[in-house]
Amino acid sequence: MSAGQTSGPIFRDNRDLTPFGNAQLRTPVRGLADGVGGILHTALGGRNGALLSVDGPLPRLRRLPGKPAKTVYDAIFHNADPNGLIAAGRAYPGWAGLCCVMAGLLAYQQGGYLRASELLQRGLTTRNDDAANQFAADYLTRVVTRVEVAERIEVPVLFSEEAVFLALSHSLRETGALEAALETVVSLPPSLPAALARCAVAFSLDPHKEVVVWTEGLLNADDLSAALLLVRARSLRRLGAPASANSALKEVLRRRRTHVVLRNDAMTDRALLVLDNGRKSLNPRDWLRGGAAEPETFQVIRRDVEERRLWEQEWKQLNRE
């Protein structure tokens, strides 16, 4: 599916359960607090922030798991270096796909986007043995990846198709491969995080009509939908539809509990709309259109002056008589 295929809204997720957690907006203050919190958590005996995150306690390895499972388990949960997983994949070729995917998620979590994109793509194209697939089902369901779906907006995603493809899309976006990043997310099931990631990339590539169609009928129910409405408003503004863009921004501001960062962005965008209207009113072409009426105005004034002069002449003549 290409960016030009407009199939309608892409944010309606009908699943009862999804792998997504609550969105988090990254701000300078929040980033500093997370950094300090991570240091304190590690100092107090918590899990190292360079390791893969897990929702809750680590899953316990079963007794007599077999050498491949034990090696991969240790490389995933007790190793902060992706090379450990790469070595495990080479030692056990039937596990290579899973090892590359987990190494890619680990590199992504550490900010190595180029390496993450290479590892994730290799892992997605490598077939796994049944034992590797069963291992993923038993031990990886609570692994969490914090994926940046748009600028400053992160979503924690449990290990799933969405986690891998969203992380790959962001990695490709960071390395400048925008078209590949868009193609990566178009096949995902409808959801707000996937829609935001898709529209954010599409906005950078300029298919603004598609963004408008994909977000038709969206309401501000949470911060993800508010962020998506901001992208919609900006696309409408680029398309020259200020009234529709303003309606989208009003919807962002309607919900009082919308994050202050998103509300500030919406107010800034509304100010830009006003500025655009001001620029249109100051367009020299508008001046020329307005100047065309001036000769008629002056002509009316000259006619009044001429009639008054004739009236004064007639009055003088009457007085002489």
N, C-alpha and C positions, 0 to 999 in steps of 0.2 A: 504494500500500500504506500503510495507516495503522498507527499504533503498536499498535492493538488486535489486529492479525492476527499470531498467534503461529505461525510456520511451523516452529519448531524452532531448533536451534543455528545461529548465523550467523557463526561464526569459522573454520570449516573451509575452507581454501583449497587446492584440488587442483592449482593451476597449478605448473608446474616453475619458472617465473621470475615474480617479482612486481616492481613498481616501488619497493618499500619497502626502506629501509636499516634499520640497527639503531636501536632506540629510544634516546632520550637523556632522562634525567630532569634537569630544570632545578632547581638548588639555588642559594642565594645565592652560595656559593663558586664554583660552576661558572659562574654568570652573570658574576661579576667576572672570572674567568679568561678567559672568551670575549671579554669586552670588551677586556681588555688584549691578548689575542692578536690580536684584530681590528685594534687600533691598530698593533701592531708589524708585522702582516702588510702593512698599507697603507703604513706608513713604509718598509718594505723593498722597496717596488715591487710588492706583491701587488695583487690585485683589491679594489676598493672594496667595503666591506661593504654599501653602500646599493644596489649593483647586483644583478641576478639572479645567483644562484649557479649554477655549472656544475661538473659532475663531470669533472675533468681540464682540459685546455687548451680554449680557445675554438675552436669549429668554424670552419674557414677558409672564407670566402666564395668561391664559384667565380668564375672569370673571366667577365666580361660577364653579370652576373646579371640585369640589368634594373633600371630605376629603382625600381619598387615594392619589390623584394626588398632592394636596397641600403639604401633608406630605412628599412624595417622592421628590417633586421639591425642597423643603427646604433642605432635607437631601443630595441631589446631589449638589446643587449650593451654599449653604450657610453653609456647615458643612465640616470641615476638618477631622473628625473622622469617619472611616468606621463603627463604632458601631451604628451610627445613621441610616445608611442604613440597617444594619442587623436588628435593632429593627423595622424599617418600614416594612421589609419583613415578620417579625414574626406577626406583627399586621394585615397585609393584605396578606394572603397566595397566592392570585392570582398574586401578584406583587413580590413574593419572588425571582424568577429567575432573573428578571431585577435588583432588589436591590442587589443581590449577585454579579452580573456582575459589576455594578457600584462601589460597595464597593471594589471589586477586583482591578479595574482600579485605584481607589483612593489609595489603599494600594501599588499598583505597582508604582505609581507616587512618593510616599513617600519612596520607597526603601524597603518596607516590602515584599520581594519576596516569602518567605514561605507562609505567610498569603494570599498573592495575588493569588498564585497557588491554594490554597485550595478554596478560594472564587470563583475564575473564573471557576474552574471545577464544583463546586456545581451549580453555576448559569447557566452553559451551559447544565446541565442535569435536570434542573427544568423548567417545563412548565409554561408559562405566560398566564394570561387572555387576552382577546382582548383589554380591556381597557389599560393594561400595554403596549401592543405592539403599540397601537395608541399613547400613551404618548411618547414612544421612537421615533416614527416617527415625532411627533410634536416638541419635545423639545431637543432631543439629537443629532441631525444630525451635529451640529457644535461643539460638544465636541471633543477636541483634546488630544490624548495620544502620548507622545514622547517615542517611542519604540526603544530600543537598539537591532538592528538586527545583529550586529557583534561587536567585541571589538572596542570601541571608536567611533562607527558609530551609530547615532540616526536618526530616521525618524519620523516626526510628521504625525500621522494617524488620520483621522476623524473617529468618532464612526461608526464601521462597523464590519463585520466578521473578516477582516484582523487585525483590532486594537485589538480585544479580543484574537484571536489565537496567534498573534505575541507576545503580552504581556505575555500570558500564556507560550509560548515556552521559552521566555527569563527567566521568573521566574523559570521554571523547570530547565533550564540550570544553573542558579545561585545556585540552591539547589542540583546540582549534578545528576539530573535525565536526562541524555543526551538522552537515547533512547526514553523516553517519550517526550522530547522536539522535537526530530526529527519527531516522529509520529504526533505531534500536527500541524506541518506546511505542511505536505505532501499533505493535502487535499485542500490547499488554491489555488485560481486561479493563473496562471502564472504571475509573476511580479518580478522586480528586487529586491525589499526589501524582499519578501518571498524567492526568490532564494538565496539571500545572507545569510539570517537566516538559511535556510536549509543546504547550503553548509558549513557554519561555524560550525554547529553542526556535520555534517557528517565528516568533516575533523578531528574533535576530536575523532570520533569513528573509524576512519581508513578505511572507504570504499572509497578509493581514486579514483578507477576506475569509480564509480558512479559520483563523483564530476566532473571528466573530461568529461563524457558523458553529464551531465546536463549543462555544460558551453560551449559546442562545438559551434563554430561560433560566440562567443561573441566579440564585439568590444568596445573600450573605448569611449563611448558617454557622460558619466558623471561620477561623483565620485563613485556612487554606482556600476556601471559596472567596474570601475577601481579596486575597492575593491574586486569585485567578480573575476576579472582576477588574482589578487594576490593569492586568495585561489586556483584558478586553477593551477597557476604556482607552488605553494607549493605541491599540490597533484602530479603534474607531476614529480617534483623533488623526492618525496617519491617513485614514481613508477620507478625511474631510467631513466627518459626521459629528460636529460638536454637540448637538442636542442629545444624541444617543450616548456619546461619551460621558456627558454630564449626568445622564440618568444612571449609568453604571457607577459613577463616583458617588452619587447620592446613596445608592444601595450599599456601598462600602461604609459610608458614614452613618447609615440608619441604625445599625446594631451598636449599642453603646459599649459593649464589652469587646469590640474589635481591638486588636493590639494597637497600642499608641503609635508604633512605627508605621503600620499600615494606614492609620487615620492621617498621620502627617503626610504620607505619600499621596493620599487621596486629595488632601487640601492643597498640596503643592501642584498636583495635576489640574485641579480646578482653577488655580491661579494662572497656570499656563494656558488654559482654555480662554480665560478672560484676556490674557495678553495676546493670544492669537486673534481674537475678535478686534482688539485695539489696533493690531497691525493691519488688519483688513480695512478698518475705517481710515487709517492713515496711508493707504495705498495711493500713490500718485495717479493711478488710473481713475480712482474714485474722485480725486480732485478735478481731473479733466471732465469727468461726467458732471460734477457739480458746477464747474466753470461754464458749462454750456448755457446755463440759465442766466448768467450774469448780463449778457448783452440785452436780453429781454427786459431785465430789471432796469438797466440803465436807459433803455428805450422808453419805458413807462415814465421814468423820472424826467427824461428830456421832454416828453410830450406834455407833462404837467407844467413844466417850466415854460414851454412855448405857449400853452393856453393862458397861463397867467400873464405872460408878456402881452399877448393880444388883448386880454381883458383890460389891462392897464392902459394900453393905447386907446381902446374904445372909450374908457372912462375919461381920459384926458380930453378927447375930442368932444365929449358931451359937456364937459366943464367949460371948454372954450366957447361952445355955442351958447 
